[in-house]
Amino acid sequence: MKVFGEHEKGTLDQLETFDAIAERTALMADGHLGYGMPVGGVAAFRNQVSPAGVGYDIACGNCAMRLDINEPGRRSLYELGKEIRDTICFGVGGQNSHRDAPVAHPIFHDDRWNIVPETVRTKKRTWTRKGLRSKARRQLGTVGSGNHYVDVFRASDGYMWVGVHFGSRGFGYQIATAGLALADGKGWGERGETGTALLSLDTQAGQDYWDLMQLAGEYAYAGREWVCRAVAKMLGAGTLDVVHNNHNFAWRETQIEEEGELVVVRKGATPAYPGQRGFVGGSMGDDAVILGGSAADQEDDSVYREMEAAMFSTVHGAGRVMSRTAATGRNRRGKKKSEPRVDYDSVMEWIKAREVFVFGGDLDESPLAYRRLPDVLAAQGETIEVLHTLRPLLVVMASECPDESDPFLIQP
């Protein structure tokens, strides 16, 4: 068990629980308490996969595109932010109503959809394969809520970037729910526990989950790239480079020759093999980075040994230091539970100092609810190197604040 950075006991306890059933585990410096497996956790299994480890938001990840411009053109960043907010769908349960929405994407004709039962009955409702595919079609290219975002940056070399963070939407959630049930020996429509149950890839249930997880991964990639290109089009810009990663996913990998192939589950952790690039966002209005796994020498290099211990993984963000409920004082249904630990004035002071336009958001996504990204990157040591620092110009998120749609927006 390899741990980077400092963590609360509950987070470490979650990792130790998985360490007892895994071949190896690691925890990245942005780690915090999760459902079952800690966010920032990595665990390797022999021909088994952990649905709880992959998590409910299958294939949540980041995509960043480097644009061929260094200024937003004639329009202001404020106007661009309004267009993004009004064009891209944010929030729970929305649909992509853009005239160029990718409803005809080839992924909807993939044979793996047939793994989903034609009809699934639960205690509360009945849903169908056809309905799930139709929902997925409507949601492809939508962003979601919470810490999911669309950002426009300027890099240290002057070029503009657009970056996004979200996953496989309602489709992935449905597959995750089924995977947890299957791991507990139950069927589609039943409820499984968010725990340590594993699925053998030698079983039909395990292979079904694996195939649908892969489908959800391809779906998430298609959605993120569509959003990035839509924003680039708003700017009249071309694309020079793309950096794209899942960070809630499982891969078949041979990390150490003597171990052979293992199933590596990363939950809120970015793959970082030597030279492999990743886009890692900070918190709302904070810097982001394009990083790469260190170009270490496998034969005789202490850095490479450290990368092996990290399971060729790194952080996926800055990492929370408090829960959403603690930050806002409200639960997910908006009911007041306590006094908020983050205050509005402090957030506005931060945003004004950064001179960034923020559309949407709430106190739970404030930089004050997160670690600082440079600190967690430093805690990963020489296993990674920063290639570009991205300064945010514009942040667009779902409007979560119950009293105001854009509580942190500075009017031009």
C-alpha positions in Angstrom: 0.0 0.0 0.0 1.6 3.3 -1.2 0.2 6.6 0.1 1.1 10.0 -1.3 0.3 13.1 0.8 -1.6 13.4 4.1 -5.1 11.9 4.6 -7.8 11.5 7.2 -8.2 8.2 9.0 -11.4 7.3 7.3 -9.8 7.6 3.8 -6.9 5.4 4.9 -9.3 2.9 6.5 -11.1 2.6 3.1 -7.9 2.0 1.3 -6.8 -0.7 3.9 -10.1 -2.5 3.4 -9.3 -2.8 -0.4 -5.7 -3.6 0.3 -6.8 -6.7 2.1 -8.5 -8.1 -1.1 -6.2 -6.6 -3.8 -2.8 -7.5 -5.1 -1.6 -4.0 -4.6 -3.1 -0.6 -3.8 -2.1 3.1 -3.8 -3.6 6.4 -2.8 -2.9 9.6 -4.6 -2.3 12.9 -2.8 -5.8 14.3 -3.7 -7.5 11.4 -2.1 -10.5 11.7 0.2 -13.4 9.6 1.5 -15.5 7.9 -1.2 -18.2 5.3 -1.6 -16.6 2.0 -0.9 -13.1 2.7 -2.3 -11.6 6.1 -1.5 -11.4 8.7 -4.3 -7.8 8.9 -5.4 -7.5 5.1 -4.8 -5.9 2.6 -7.1 -6.3 -1.2 -6.7 -5.1 -4.1 -8.8 -6.9 -7.5 -8.9 -6.2 -10.7 -10.7 -8.9 -11.3 -13.3 -11.5 -9.6 -11.1 -13.0 -6.1 -11.2 -14.5 -4.0 -8.5 -17.7 -2.2 -9.5 -17.5 -0.1 -6.3 -13.9 0.7 -7.2 -14.9 2.0 -10.6 -17.8 3.8 -9.0 -21.2 5.1 -10.0 -19.8 7.7 -12.5 -18.2 5.2 -14.8 -15.5 6.8 -17.0 -15.7 10.2 -15.4 -12.7 12.0 -16.8 -11.1 15.0 -18.3 -10.5 16.3 -21.8 -8.5 19.3 -22.8 -8.0 20.8 -26.3 -5.3 23.2 -27.2 -6.8 25.8 -29.6 -5.0 27.7 -32.4 -5.7 31.1 -30.9 -4.4 33.2 -27.9 -7.4 35.6 -27.6 -11.2 34.9 -27.6 -11.6 37.2 -30.7 -14.2 40.0 -30.9 -16.5 38.6 -28.3 -15.9 39.1 -24.6 -15.3 36.2 -22.2 -18.6 37.2 -20.5 -20.5 36.8 -23.7 -18.7 33.5 -24.4 -19.7 32.2 -20.9 -23.3 33.1 -21.6 -23.2 31.2 -24.9 -21.7 28.2 -23.3 -24.2 28.2 -20.4 -27.1 28.7 -22.8 -25.9 26.1 -25.4 -24.3 23.3 -23.4 -26.7 21.4 -21.1 -25.6 21.4 -17.4 -27.3 19.7 -14.5 -29.0 16.4 -13.6 -31.4 14.8 -16.1 -31.0 17.4 -18.9 -30.7 16.7 -22.6 -28.6 17.9 -25.4 -30.9 20.1 -27.6 -28.1 21.6 -29.7 -28.9 21.4 -33.5 -25.6 19.4 -33.9 -26.2 17.1 -30.9 -24.5 13.7 -31.7 -27.7 11.7 -31.6 -26.6 9.6 -34.6 -23.3 8.6 -33.1 -22.2 5.1 -34.1 -22.0 4.1 -30.4 -25.8 3.8 -30.3 -25.6 0.9 -32.8 -23.0 -1.1 -30.9 -23.9 -4.8 -30.2 -23.0 -4.4 -26.5 -26.3 -2.7 -25.9 -27.9 -6.1 -26.2 -26.2 -7.1 -22.9 -28.8 -4.9 -21.1 -32.0 -6.8 -20.5 -34.9 -5.8 -22.6 -36.9 -5.0 -19.4 -35.7 -4.3 -15.9 -38.2 -4.2 -13.0 -37.3 -2.6 -9.7 -39.3 -1.9 -6.6 -39.9 1.7 -7.7 -40.2 1.5 -11.5 -39.7 -0.5 -14.7 -37.3 0.6 -17.4 -36.2 -0.9 -20.7 -33.1 -1.3 -22.8 -34.7 0.8 -25.5 -35.5 3.5 -22.9 -31.9 3.5 -21.5 -30.4 3.9 -25.0 -32.9 6.7 -25.8 -31.9 8.5 -22.6 -28.2 8.0 -23.4 -28.8 9.4 -26.9 -30.4 12.5 -25.4 -27.7 13.0 -22.8 -24.6 12.5 -25.0 -22.7 15.8 -24.8 -24.3 17.0 -21.5 -22.1 18.0 -18.6 -24.0 17.2 -15.4 -23.7 18.8 -12.0 -21.4 18.9 -8.9 -17.8 19.4 -9.8 -18.3 18.8 -13.5 -17.4 21.8 -15.7 -16.5 23.5 -18.9 -13.5 25.8 -18.6 -11.6 28.1 -20.9 -7.9 28.7 -20.1 -4.8 30.5 -21.3 -1.7 28.4 -21.0 1.8 29.5 -19.9 2.8 29.6 -23.6 -0.1 31.9 -24.5 -2.3 29.5 -26.3 -6.0 29.1 -25.2 -7.4 25.7 -24.1 -10.8 24.4 -23.4 -11.2 21.8 -20.8 -14.1 19.7 -19.5 -14.8 17.2 -16.7 -17.7 14.7 -16.7 -18.5 11.1 -17.3 -21.0 8.7 -18.8 -24.1 10.4 -17.3 -27.2 8.5 -16.6 -26.2 5.5 -18.8 -23.0 4.9 -16.7 -24.9 5.2 -13.4 -27.4 2.5 -14.5 -24.5 0.2 -15.5 -22.7 0.9 -12.2 -25.9 0.1 -10.2 -26.3 -3.2 -12.1 -22.6 -4.0 -11.6 -22.9 -3.6 -7.8 -25.9 -5.9 -7.8 -24.2 -8.5 -9.9 -21.1 -8.5 -7.7 -23.4 -9.3 -4.7 -24.9 -12.2 -6.6 -28.1 -10.3 -7.4 -29.8 -9.4 -10.6 -30.5 -6.4 -12.7 -33.0 -4.2 -10.9 -31.9 -5.3 -7.4 -29.8 -3.2 -5.1 -26.2 -4.2 -4.3 -24.0 -2.8 -1.6 -21.3 -0.2 -2.2 -18.5 -2.4 -0.8 -15.8 -4.8 -1.6 -17.6 -7.4 -3.7 -15.7 -8.4 -6.8 -16.8 -9.7 -10.2 -14.7 -12.5 -11.8 -14.0 -11.8 -15.4 -14.3 -15.6 -16.0 -18.1 -15.3 -15.3 -20.8 -14.1 -17.6 -21.8 -11.4 -15.1 -18.2 -10.2 -14.8 -17.8 -10.1 -18.6 -21.1 -8.4 -19.1 -20.1 -5.6 -16.6 -16.7 -5.3 -18.2 -18.1 -4.9 -21.7 -20.7 -2.4 -20.6 -18.1 -0.5 -18.7 -16.0 -0.3 -21.9 -19.1 1.0 -23.7 -19.7 3.6 -21.1 -16.0 4.7 -21.4 -16.4 5.2 -25.2 -19.6 7.1 -24.6 -17.9 9.4 -22.1 -15.1 10.1 -24.5 -17.5 11.0 -27.3 -19.4 13.4 -25.0 -16.4 15.2 -23.7 -14.9 15.6 -27.2 -18.2 16.9 -28.5 -18.4 19.6 -25.8 -14.8 20.7 -26.3 -15.2 21.0 -30.1 -18.5 22.9 -29.6 -16.8 25.5 -27.5 -13.9 25.7 -30.0 -16.5 26.3 -32.7 -18.0 29.2 -30.7 -14.5 30.7 -30.6 -14.0 30.1 -34.3 -10.9 28.2 -33.4 -9.2 25.1 -34.7 -7.7 22.3 -32.5 -3.9 21.8 -32.2 -3.8 19.1 -29.5 -6.1 16.8 -27.4 -5.3 15.4 -24.0 -8.0 12.9 -22.8 -8.2 10.5 -19.9 -10.8 8.5 -17.9 -10.1 8.5 -14.1 -13.0 6.3 -12.9 -12.3 3.1 -14.8 -10.6 -0.3 -14.9 -7.8 -1.4 -17.3 -6.0 -4.7 -18.0 -2.3 -3.8 -17.4 1.0 -5.5 -16.9 2.9 -3.0 -14.6 5.5 -5.4 -13.3 6.6 -8.3 -15.5 6.8 -10.8 -12.7 3.2 -10.0 -11.6 1.7 -10.6 -15.1 -1.5 -9.0 -16.2 -3.7 -7.4 -13.5 -7.0 -5.5 -13.6 -6.1 -2.0 -12.4 -9.0 0.0 -11.0 -8.5 3.7 -10.7 -11.1 5.8 -8.8 -10.4 9.4 -9.2 -6.8 8.7 -10.4 -5.2 9.6 -13.7 -3.2 7.0 -15.6 0.5 8.3 -15.7 2.9 5.9 -17.5 6.2 7.4 -18.6 5.4 10.1 -21.1 1.6 9.6 -20.8 -0.1 13.0 -20.6 -3.1 13.9 -18.5 -5.3 17.0 -18.0 -5.8 17.7 -14.3 -8.1 20.5 -13.2 -7.9 22.6 -10.0 -10.9 23.8 -8.2 -13.3 26.5 -9.3 -11.2 29.4 -10.7 -7.9 27.8 -9.8 -5.1 26.8 -12.2 -5.1 23.5 -14.0 -2.3 21.6 -15.6 -1.3 19.4 -18.4 1.1 16.9 -16.9 2.9 13.7 -17.9 4.3 10.6 -16.3 8.1 11.1 -15.8 10.3 9.7 -18.5 12.0 7.3 -16.1 14.4 4.5 -17.0 12.9 1.1 -16.2 16.3 -0.6 -15.9 17.9 1.5 -13.1 15.9 4.4 -11.9 14.6 5.1 -8.4 11.9 7.4 -9.9 10.6 4.4 -12.0 10.3 2.3 -8.8 8.3 5.1 -7.3 6.0 5.2 -10.3 5.5 1.4 -9.9 4.5 2.0 -6.3 2.1 4.7 -7.6 0.7 2.1 -9.9 1.5 4.4 -12.8 -1.2 6.8 -11.6 -1.5 10.4 -10.3 -4.0 12.9 -9.1 -7.2 13.7 -11.0 -7.8 17.1 -9.3 -7.0 19.1 -6.2 -9.0 16.9 -3.8 -11.7 17.9 -1.4 -10.9 18.9 2.2 -14.6 19.0 3.3 -17.8 17.4 2.1 -20.4 19.2 0.1 -22.7 19.3 3.0 -20.0 20.7 5.3 -19.2 23.4 2.8 -22.7 24.6 2.1 -24.4 23.5 5.3 -27.1 21.8 3.2 -27.6 18.2 2.1 -28.2 17.3 -1.6 -31.9 18.0 -1.2 -31.2 21.6 -0.1 -32.2 21.0 3.6 -30.1 22.9 6.0 -28.0 20.6 8.2 -25.5 23.0 9.8 -23.8 26.4 9.4 -21.7 26.5 6.1 -18.0 26.2 6.6 -17.4 28.3 3.4 -18.7 31.8 3.3 -19.7 33.7 0.2 -17.5 36.8 0.7 -14.3 34.7 0.9 -15.2 32.9 -2.3 -15.9 36.3 -4.1 -12.6 37.7 -2.8 -10.8 34.7 -4.4 -12.6 35.0 -7.7 -12.0 38.7 -8.0 -8.3 38.2 -7.3 -8.2 35.6 -10.1 -10.2 37.8 -12.5 -12.2 34.8 -13.7 -15.8 34.7 -14.9 -17.7 32.0 -13.0 -21.1 30.9 -14.3 -23.1 28.6 -12.0 -21.5 26.7 -9.1 -22.1 26.9 -5.3 -20.1 27.1 -2.1 -19.3 23.3 -2.3 -17.1 23.9 -5.4 -15.3 26.9 -3.9 -11.5 26.6 -3.9 -11.8 26.9 -0.1 -13.4 23.4 -0.1 -10.4 21.9 -1.9 -6.6 21.5 -1.5 -4.3 23.6 -3.6 -3.4 21.8 -6.8 0.4 22.7 -6.6 0.5 21.0 -3.1 -0.9 17.7 -4.3 1.3 17.7 -7.4 4.3 18.3 -5.2 3.3 15.4 -3.0 3.4 13.0 -6.0 7.1 13.8 -6.2 9.1 13.1 -9.3 6.6 10.6 -10.7 5.1 13.3 -12.8 6.1 16.6 -14.5 4.0 19.6 -15.3 4.1 20.4 -19.0 1.7 23.3 -19.1 0.0 25.5 -16.5 -3.5 26.6 -17.5 -4.9 29.8 -16.1 -8.7 29.9 -16.1 -10.4 32.7 -17.8 -13.9 31.3 -17.7 -15.6 28.6 -15.6 -19.1 27.3 -16.4 -20.8 24.8 -14.1 -24.4 23.7 -13.2 -26.2 26.3 -11.2 -26.5 24.6 -7.7 -27.1 27.6 -5.5 -30.8 27.7 -4.5 -31.0 31.5 -4.3 -29.1 32.6 -7.4 -28.2 31.0 -10.7 -24.8 32.7 -11.0 -23.8 33.6 -7.4 -20.1 34.2 -8.2 -20.4 36.0 -11.5 -18.6 39.3 -11.7 -20.5 41.5 -14.1 -18.3 43.2 -16.8 
